[in-house]
Amino acid sequence: MPVTLGGEEKKYYHEKKKGLFFSTAGSDYGDIFCSVLTGVKHFFNTINAEFDINESILLKNCDYIDTIPSDILESCHMLGKKYSI
């Protein structure tokens, strides 16, 4: 976006950031993350970050589990490797 400072136009470009979302819920009904995902989508849009819901980690029914399932841990690991610097 061009910005004029002291009569001189300067262009500032920022590389788009990547937004990742990890969330848990104690309950297990179908659309438990629906509202929060809408808010998160708008938050990342506000800070100019890409957000792909398919790369979110959403773990429901946590009140009844003792450990994090291995597929969730593997997904976290894969996202970390994919987006680490």
C-alpha positions as CSV (number, residue, x, y, z in Angstrom):
1,M,0.0,0.0,0.0
2,P,1.5,3.4,-1.0
3,V,2.1,5.9,1.8
4,T,3.0,9.5,1.3
5,L,5.6,10.9,3.8
6,G,6.9,14.4,3.3
7,G,5.7,14.6,-0.3
8,E,7.5,11.4,-1.2
9,E,5.5,8.3,-1.9
10,K,6.9,5.1,-0.4
11,K,5.6,1.6,-0.9
12,Y,5.5,-0.8,2.0
13,Y,4.8,-4.5,1.3
14,H,4.5,-7.1,4.0
15,E,4.8,-10.7,3.3
16,K,1.6,-12.5,4.2
17,K,1.9,-14.3,7.5
18,K,0.5,-17.8,8.2
19,G,-2.1,-18.2,10.9
20,L,-2.5,-21.5,12.6
21,F,-5.2,-22.3,15.2
22,F,-5.2,-25.0,17.9
23,S,-8.2,-25.4,20.1
24,T,-9.8,-27.9,22.5
25,A,-13.4,-28.3,23.7
26,G,-14.8,-30.4,26.5
27,S,-18.0,-31.3,24.7
28,D,-18.6,-33.4,21.6
29,Y,-21.4,-31.9,19.6
30,G,-21.0,-31.5,15.8
31,D,-20.4,-27.8,15.3
32,I,-18.8,-26.9,18.6
33,F,-16.0,-24.9,16.9
34,C,-18.2,-23.1,14.4
35,S,-18.4,-19.8,16.2
36,V,-14.8,-19.6,17.3
37,L,-13.6,-20.4,13.8
38,T,-15.5,-17.5,12.4
39,G,-13.9,-15.2,14.9
40,V,-10.4,-16.6,14.3
41,K,-10.9,-16.3,10.5
42,H,-11.7,-12.6,10.9
43,F,-8.8,-12.1,13.4
44,F,-6.3,-13.5,11.0
45,N,-7.7,-11.4,8.2
46,T,-7.4,-8.3,10.3
47,I,-3.7,-8.9,10.9
48,N,-3.1,-9.8,7.2
49,A,-2.4,-13.5,7.8
50,E,-3.5,-16.4,5.7
51,F,-5.8,-18.9,7.5
52,D,-6.6,-22.4,6.2
53,I,-9.3,-24.1,8.3
54,N,-8.0,-27.4,7.0
55,E,-4.7,-26.8,8.9
56,S,-6.4,-26.1,12.2
57,I,-6.1,-28.5,15.1
58,L,-9.5,-29.0,16.7
59,L,-9.7,-31.5,19.5
60,K,-13.2,-32.0,21.0
61,N,-14.4,-34.1,23.9
62,C,-11.3,-33.4,26.0
63,D,-13.1,-33.8,29.3
64,Y,-13.1,-37.5,28.7
65,I,-9.6,-38.3,27.4
66,D,-6.4,-38.9,29.4
67,T,-3.9,-38.3,26.6
68,I,-3.8,-36.4,23.3
69,P,-4.4,-38.9,20.4
70,S,-1.4,-39.8,18.3
71,D,-3.0,-38.5,15.1
72,I,-3.4,-35.1,16.7
73,L,0.2,-35.0,17.8
74,E,1.3,-36.1,14.4
75,S,-0.7,-33.3,12.8
76,C,0.9,-30.8,15.1
77,H,4.3,-32.1,14.3
78,M,3.7,-31.9,10.5
79,L,2.4,-28.3,10.7
80,G,5.4,-27.4,12.8
81,K,7.8,-28.8,10.3
82,K,5.9,-27.3,7.4
83,Y,5.9,-23.7,8.7
84,S,9.1,-23.5,10.8
85,I,11.8,-21.2,9.7
